[in-house]
């Protein structure tokens, strides 16, 4: 009996040991599953964070332009402005924009008395700039120096602004259009408290743009000190007296000083915004925006054309026939005498009238048209640089390089690498911007037309 009891006790102890081992194994398996789940979740979270950082970095790099024209790597609190808000976001203003949006953000800052025409220019021009798939390159929003609400215009209506000054912290480009109610800014050259507070939100490296008398705001904030700038010719003298540190040029349609750009009066804002599209995305995109807006891609000359002076008799003044004739022959050697003969004028009279109408000499105008022709071919064909030099009338690749470098600051190869849309084998040159309306968006350049 005792032996049977001992055997039963040993059996029960064995059962207890088996049960303990099974329970321990179950606990270990459960712990492993929980640990695996935690690791997987952590891995997914880390991957999600990495992906968010990559998307945010792509958004930062797209279209942010510094003074030297290079992309700006946004660091610091604003670097996550493409992401969603979080409790740990040190800059909640940066969460205004959508979650993943790589478009270049243009913020238009307006004040009471804003002029509706100038206000509409950035939305119209930047809002129409799209890639071949129809995706917009820019996001344009309007903000006020005050919280969202109505803002008076200089007309008989108000506009409802949906963004306050916090939107300025998310801008890649800030545009200040003209306003008739600048008050101390116009009269004394100083910012009001609310305007100063709004501009303080703009991050370093943001591109600054003014249209017409919007230059007063940039100057009062000190952004134009030591820089070239322009404004409406009517206000140029007053502007210079008020801001003596600014180098005012009253004869141009706009001034591009890298990260700060200013336009002359009213419609010159169209020229400046088209210039920015051209600078950011190439001549083809800018020309398409100009076509849909029904404006010329570029206007030669400056504000001097619009200052009141005696108007020449139209029948005698026109040089348009000679210009159209030259545009069809950009690839040929062209002499000034040949252009003058198209209008049955002497070289001297033709040159004088050409300057009166266009604002530059025939040689400067022709060089600009040839540069624009070369840009078109570099963007839209795979022709060699030598061939493009001949097609655009420069003759040699060296001459083309010199003129493109002088006009745009880049070589033909670098320009093509940035803006080319050509695919596949070499193509014959299509309709250049020289075969239709005059198109030119570059500065100066010598030569172009032979003396005789």
SULRAQUI-V911054 format. One record per residue. N is the residue number from 0. RES is the residue in one small letter. SS is DSSP state (H for helix, E for strand, C for the rest). PSI is psi in whole degrees, 0 to 359 (none if undefined). D_CENTER is the distance of its C-alpha to the mean C-alpha in Angstrom with 2 decimals. Layout:
N;RES;SS;PSI;D_CENTER + N;RES;SS;PSI;D_CENTER
//
This chain:
0;x;C;318;100.54 + 1;x;H;320;98.98 + 2;x;H;319;97.60 + 3;x;H;321;96.05 + 4;x;H;319;94.45 + 5;x;H;322;93.02 + 6;x;H;318;91.63 + 7;x;H;321;90.02 + 8;x;H;318;88.52 + 9;x;H;321;87.06 + 10;x;H;317;85.60 + 11;x;H;320;84.00 + 12;x;H;321;82.53 + 13;x;H;318;81.07 + 14;x;H;318;79.54 + 15;x;H;321;78.02 + 16;x;H;318;76.58 + 17;x;H;317;75.09 + 18;x;H;317;73.58 + 19;x;H;318;72.10 + 20;x;H;318;70.64 + 21;x;H;317;69.10 + 22;x;H;318;67.63 + 23;x;H;319;66.17 + 24;x;H;319;64.67 + 25;x;H;318;63.19 + 26;x;H;320;61.69 + 27;x;H;318;60.23 + 28;x;H;317;58.70 + 29;x;H;317;57.23 + 30;x;H;319;55.77 + 31;x;H;319;54.28 + 32;x;H;317;52.71 + 33;x;H;318;51.23 + 34;x;H;319;49.92 + 35;x;H;318;48.42 + 36;x;H;318;46.74 + 37;x;H;319;45.37 + 38;x;H;319;44.09 + 39;x;H;317;42.47 + 40;x;H;317;40.81 + 41;x;H;320;39.66 + 42;x;H;317;38.37 + 43;x;H;319;36.45 + 44;x;H;317;35.06 + 45;x;H;318;34.04 + 46;x;H;318;32.45 + 47;x;H;318;30.63 + 48;x;H;318;29.41 + 49;x;H;317;28.34 + 50;x;H;319;26.51 + 51;x;H;318;24.78 + 52;x;H;321;23.79 + 53;x;H;317;22.50 + 54;x;H;319;20.43 + 55;x;H;320;19.12 + 56;x;H;320;18.33 + 57;x;H;318;16.43 + 58;x;H;321;14.38 + 59;x;H;320;13.87 + 60;x;H;342;12.90 + 61;x;C;109;10.28 + 62;x;C;357;6.71 + 63;x;C;121;8.14 + 64;x;E;130;7.90 + 65;x;C;185;11.02 + 66;x;C;326;12.52 + 67;x;C;6;13.70 + 68;x;C;359;10.51 + 69;x;C;162;12.18 + 70;x;E;145;11.59 + 71;x;C;128;13.04 + 72;x;C;108;16.07 + 73;x;C;121;16.56 + 74;x;C;176;20.31 + 75;x;C;195;22.66 + 76;x;H;328;23.04 + 77;x;H;356;19.46 + 78;x;H;343;19.22 + 79;x;H;26;20.78 + 80;x;C;346;18.56 + 81;x;C;350;18.23 + 82;x;C;180;22.03 + 83;x;C;163;24.67 + 84;x;C;151;26.48 + 85;x;C;165;29.61 + 86;x;C;337;32.46 + 87;x;C;4;31.45 + 88;x;C;114;27.79 + 89;x;C;349;27.74 + 90;x;C;80;24.63 + 91;x;H;338;25.22 + 92;x;H;333;22.28 + 93;x;H;352;20.04 + 94;x;H;12;21.75 + 95;x;H;324;20.22 + 96;x;C;164;17.92 + 97;x;C;169;19.58 + 98;x;C;306;21.39 + 99;x;C;104;19.31 + 100;x;C;103;15.72 + 101;x;C;5;13.29 + 102;x;C;150;10.35 + 103;x;E;125;7.29 + 104;x;E;121;8.91 + 105;x;E;121;8.11 + 106;x;E;123;11.54 + 107;x;E;117;13.01 + 108;x;E;120;16.06 + 109;x;E;157;18.94 + 110;x;C;169;22.51 + 111;x;C;142;25.70 + 112;x;C;10;25.85 + 113;x;E;144;22.25 + 114;x;C;120;22.07 + 115;x;H;321;21.36 + 116;x;H;309;19.80 + 117;x;H;324;17.04 + 118;x;H;322;16.68 + 119;x;H;345;16.12 + 120;x;H;309;13.40 + 121;x;H;319;10.30 + 122;x;H;318;12.27 + 123;x;H;314;13.31 + 124;x;H;304;10.27 + 125;x;H;327;7.74 + 126;x;C;343;11.07 + 127;x;C;357;12.23 + 128;x;C;113;9.76 + 129;x;E;159;12.15 + 130;x;C;183;13.82 + 131;x;C;340;17.42 + 132;x;C;3;18.87 + 133;x;C;9;17.21 + 134;x;C;133;15.12 + 135;x;E;142;11.95 + 136;x;C;338;8.71 + 137;x;E;151;7.80 + 138;x;E;124;10.56 + 139;x;E;124;11.00 + 140;x;E;156;14.04 + 141;x;E;137;16.02 + 142;x;E;161;18.23 + 143;x;E;165;21.09 + 144;x;C;348;22.73 + 145;x;C;173;25.68 + 146;x;C;161;26.40 + 147;x;C;142;25.43 + 148;x;E;189;27.38 + 149;x;E;144;27.70 + 150;x;E;132;25.95 + 151;x;E;142;27.55 + 152;x;E;180;25.84 + 153;x;C;0;27.40 + 154;x;C;196;28.82 + 155;x;C;35;31.67 + 156;x;C;162;29.77 + 157;x;E;163;27.98 + 158;x;E;147;25.08 + 159;x;E;115;25.35 + 160;x;E;129;22.55 + 161;x;C;353;22.64 + 162;x;E;142;20.90 + 163;x;C;189;22.18 + 164;x;H;343;20.73 + 165;x;H;337;20.80 + 166;x;H;335;17.48 + 167;x;H;332;15.87 + 168;x;H;346;17.08 + 169;x;H;3;14.88 + 170;x;C;142;11.48 + 171;x;C;326;8.59 + 172;x;E;135;7.23 + 173;x;E;130;10.23 + 174;x;E;131;10.75 + 175;x;E;104;14.38 + 176;x;C;173;15.81 + 177;x;C;151;19.27 + 178;x;E;144;22.44 + 179;x;C;352;26.08 + 180;x;C;58;27.44 + 181;x;C;343;26.02 + 182;x;C;236;29.61 + 183;x;H;332;30.07 + 184;x;H;315;26.51 + 185;x;H;322;27.35 + 186;x;H;324;31.05 + 187;x;H;352;31.26 + 188;x;C;29;27.84 + 189;x;C;152;27.99 + 190;x;C;146;26.18 + 191;x;C;163;28.11 + 192;x;H;316;28.90 + 193;x;H;325;26.82 + 194;x;H;319;23.71 + 195;x;H;319;24.32 + 196;x;H;321;24.83 + 197;x;H;313;21.60 + 198;x;H;335;19.52 + 199;x;C;342;21.56 + 200;x;C;344;19.95 + 201;x;C;128;16.50 + 202;x;C;148;16.45 + 203;x;C;141;16.49 + 204;x;C;351;13.43 + 205;x;C;137;11.04 + 206;x;E;133;8.49 + 207;x;E;134;10.39 + 208;x;E;137;10.01 + 209;x;E;149;13.21 + 210;x;C;125;14.50 + 211;x;H;234;18.09 + 212;x;H;2;20.38 + 213;x;H;341;17.81 + 214;x;H;332;18.02 + 215;x;H;322;21.43 + 216;x;H;313;20.13 + 217;x;H;321;17.99 + 218;x;H;318;21.01 + 219;x;H;332;23.53 + 220;x;C;356;21.83 + 221;x;C;4;22.15 + 222;x;C;344;18.52 + 223;x;C;2;19.21 + 224;x;C;126;22.58 + 225;x;C;5;23.19 + 226;x;C;157;19.90 + 227;x;E;146;19.47 + 228;x;E;167;18.17 + 229;x;C;168;18.97 + 230;x;C;187;19.88 + 231;x;C;135;22.05 + 232;x;H;331;24.90 + 233;x;H;330;27.45 + 234;x;H;0;26.50 + 235;x;H;315;25.79 + 236;x;H;315;29.30 + 237;x;H;319;29.49 + 238;x;H;315;26.14 + 239;x;H;321;27.42 + 240;x;H;321;30.73 + 241;x;H;327;29.23 + 242;x;C;76;26.83 + 243;x;C;342;28.69 + 244;x;C;348;26.61 + 245;x;C;137;23.56 + 246;x;E;94;23.63 + 247;x;E;131;23.16 + 248;x;C;106;22.58 + 249;x;C;0;23.67 + 250;x;C;3;23.62 + 251;x;C;161;19.98 + 252;x;C;329;17.49 + 253;x;E;162;14.69 + 254;x;E;126;14.49 + 255;x;E;107;11.84 + 256;x;C;41;13.49 + 257;x;C;263;11.17 + 258;x;C;0;10.28 + 259;x;E;124;11.61 + 260;x;E;141;10.90 + 261;x;E;144;13.49 + 262;x;E;160;14.44 + 263;x;C;200;18.00 + 264;x;C;145;19.84 + 265;x;C;253;19.21 + 266;x;C;345;17.91 + 267;x;H;339;16.08 + 268;x;H;328;13.34 + 269;x;H;315;12.93 + 270;x;H;316;12.75 + 271;x;H;316;10.08 + 272;x;H;322;7.71 + 273;x;H;322;8.85 + 274;x;H;319;8.39 + 275;x;H;319;4.65 + 276;x;H;318;5.18 + 277;x;H;319;8.01 + 278;x;H;321;6.88 + 279;x;H;321;5.07 + 280;x;H;6;7.90 + 281;x;C;165;10.50 + 282;x;H;325;12.60 + 283;x;H;316;14.34 + 284;x;H;315;11.63 + 285;x;H;320;10.63 + 286;x;H;324;14.40 + 287;x;H;319;15.18 + 288;x;H;317;13.06 + 289;x;H;320;14.87 + 290;x;H;316;18.11 + 291;x;H;336;17.98 + 292;x;H;351;17.19 + 293;x;C;49;20.00 + 294;x;C;158;18.45 + 295;x;C;146;18.41 + 296;x;C;329;15.43 + 297;x;C;142;16.03 + 298;x;C;125;18.81 + 299;x;C;161;20.83 + 300;x;C;195;22.52 + 301;x;C;197;21.91 + 302;x;H;339;23.24 + 303;x;H;335;26.72 + 304;x;H;337;26.91 + 305;x;H;1;26.93 + 306;x;C;138;29.46 + 307;x;C;126;32.81 + 308;x;C;164;35.15 + 309;x;C;136;37.83 + 310;x;C;125;36.51 + 311;x;C;154;37.97 + 312;x;C;123;40.04 + 313;x;H;321;37.74 + 314;x;H;324;40.26 + 315;x;H;338;40.53 + 316;x;H;335;36.95 + 317;x;C;137;35.05 + 318;x;C;18;33.86 + 319;x;H;325;31.97 + 320;x;H;319;34.65 + 321;x;H;322;34.35 + 322;x;H;316;30.59 + 323;x;H;320;30.98 + 324;x;H;317;33.77 + 325;x;H;322;31.75 + 326;x;H;331;28.79 + 327;x;C;353;31.35 + 328;x;C;33;32.63 + 329;x;C;331;29.74 + 330;x;C;353;31.52 + 331;x;C;156;34.66 + 332;x;C;128;35.74 + 333;x;C;134;35.35 + 334;x;E;148;37.39 + 335;x;H;323;36.88 + 336;x;H;323;40.40 + 337;x;H;320;39.62 + 338;x;H;318;36.81 + 339;x;H;323;39.13 + 340;x;H;332;41.90 + 341;x;H;332;39.83 + 342;x;C;6;39.98 + 343;x;C;44;43.54 + 344;x;C;158;42.55 + 345;x;C;159;43.35 + 346;x;H;318;40.67 + 347;x;H;313;40.68 + 348;x;H;319;40.41 + 349;x;H;315;37.74 + 350;x;H;317;35.58 + 351;x;H;314;36.03 + 352;x;H;326;35.19 + 353;x;H;315;32.18 + 354;x;H;320;30.76 + 355;x;H;322;31.65 + 356;x;H;319;29.79 + 357;x;H;331;26.74 + 358;x;C;353;26.38 + 359;x;C;171;26.69 + 360;x;C;161;29.60 + 361;x;H;321;30.36 + 362;x;H;316;29.84 + 363;x;H;317;26.36 + 364;x;H;315;25.39 + 365;x;H;321;26.91 + 366;x;H;319;25.24 + 367;x;H;319;21.80 + 368;x;H;323;22.89 + 369;x;H;322;24.19 + 370;x;H;317;21.07 + 371;x;H;322;19.17 + 372;x;H;316;22.10 + 373;x;H;319;21.93 + 374;x;H;315;18.25 + 375;x;H;315;19.26 + 376;x;H;323;22.26 + 377;x;H;324;20.58 + 378;x;H;321;18.19 + 379;x;H;355;20.89 + 380;x;C;170;24.18 + 381;x;C;20;26.01 + 382;x;C;151;27.87 + 383;x;C;160;28.77 + 384;x;H;323;27.18 + 385;x;H;316;30.57 + 386;x;H;319;30.61 + 387;x;H;323;27.13 + 388;x;H;319;28.24 + 389;x;H;317;31.24 + 390;x;H;329;29.52 + 391;x;C;356;27.04 + 392;x;C;5;29.89 + 393;x;C;343;29.34 + 394;x;C;304;32.48 + 395;x;C;157;31.97 + 396;x;H;325;29.43 + 397;x;H;317;29.87 + 398;x;H;318;29.04 + 399;x;H;315;25.89 + 400;x;H;317;24.81 + 401;x;H;315;25.58 + 402;x;H;321;23.67 + 403;x;H;322;20.52 + 404;x;H;318;20.70 + 405;x;H;323;21.23 + 406;x;H;319;18.43 + 407;x;H;347;15.61 + 408;x;C;16;17.22 + 409;x;C;161;17.78 + 410;x;C;162;20.82 + 411;x;H;320;21.19 + 412;x;H;316;21.86 + 413;x;H;321;18.80 + 414;x;H;315;16.58 + 415;x;H;320;18.53 + 416;x;H;326;18.34 + 417;x;H;319;14.54 + 418;x;H;357;14.13 + 419;x;C;137;17.73 + 420;x;C;8;18.79 + 421;x;C;140;22.42 + 422;x;C;148;25.10 + 423;x;C;205;28.81 + 424;x;C;170;30.93 + 425;x;C;143;30.02 + 426;x;C;156;29.45 + 427;x;C;148;30.42 + 428;x;C;133;27.74 + 429;x;C;202;26.86 + 430;x;C;109;25.98 + 431;x;C;166;23.71 + 432;x;C;0;21.59 + 433;x;C;351;24.60 + 434;x;C;354;27.10 + 435;x;C;229;25.85 + 436;x;C;149;23.82 + 437;x;C;136;22.73 + 438;x;C;123;19.23 + 439;x;C;128;17.95 + 440;x;C;30;14.76 + 441;x;C;166;16.25 + 442;x;C;144;18.44 + 443;x;C;212;22.22 + 444;x;C;131;24.37 + 445;x;C;164;28.14 + 446;x;C;199;30.47 + 447;x;C;319;29.92 + 448;x;C;131;32.98 + 449;x;E;152;36.52 + 450;x;C;328;38.64 + 451;x;C;none;41.31
//
